Amino acid sequence: MKDFGGPCILLDRNDINTDEIIPAKYLTENTKMALKPFLLEDLQLEGFDPQSEILQEAKVIISRQNFGCGSSREHAVWVLEVNGINVVIAENFARIFRQNAFNCGMLAIELSQMEIAAIFAIQPTNIAIDLEQQKISASGAGEYTCDFELNPFDKELVKAGGWLPYADKNY
């Protein structure tokens, strides 16, 4: 099982869509690695630079509502995965993005608006995830800890590394 958590980046906006995560013009690439340089290339967010060192080091994205909305494409999860991002924390996710994340062994953690606001308030630089205890610890200008819910099947998918390793092990 991979480690979850690490340096984080805050994307303080609702409705970050799959076209912003990976622009459609790159969907003809035939490997995940070919997608790597284009992560969040078209994201419109004041002060955000897709070439920033913070993004290049990030293992966790923290955002607001409806992350991964828009076109249904597994490429949006693949580009996060190939860039080393293994956790996205938001108030909620587009249904298809959320399931694609779990199918690829990535954590898509939903927290309440109040919990997301508390995390943003401390301007975290690092997130620790305890998958077994289902706890998040954020540290930065302050510290914040909370629990998260994860249904048992999604937890098993993540622990296995995604749908294919899970299926190989169980079927």
Protein Blocks (a to p, Z undefined) as FASTA:
>chain_A
ZZeeddddddddehiafklmpgfklmmpcbfklmmmmgoklpccehiafkbmklmmpcbd
cddehihiajddfklmmmmmmnopabdcdfbdcfklmmmmmmnopacddddfklmmmmmm
nopabdcddfklopaddddjbccdddddddfklmmmmmnopaklmmmmmZZ
